[in-house]
Amino acid sequence: DRWAMSRLQTLTAKITSAYERFDFHEVYHLLRNFCVVDMSSFYLDILKDRLYTFKSDSKERRAAQWALNRILLTMTGLMNLSARYFVAWSKMTVRNINSTYIFFI
């Protein structure tokens, strides 16, 4: 669980930096690699035994559930940052701009 929290902290720092540089494709790749490599291929594969076999009130299982909850909340927040730009653009009052040139203004 500490390993997963460490990876999440590293991911958060990298994604925050990518957002500051408006490097959205890097955000996508960082999130995807975290989900596919760190979580799915490694952490969740190890974690499933603890979640399936330990008692529901065991410290080990509760720690795993806490870590998964923290990961979900953090990733949701990290993905939400990019959505804010699209919401802001959609709320703009100027609508008669040719959409082809919207990013050159």
Order of alpha helices (4+ residues) and beta strands (2+ residues): alpha-alpha-alpha-alpha
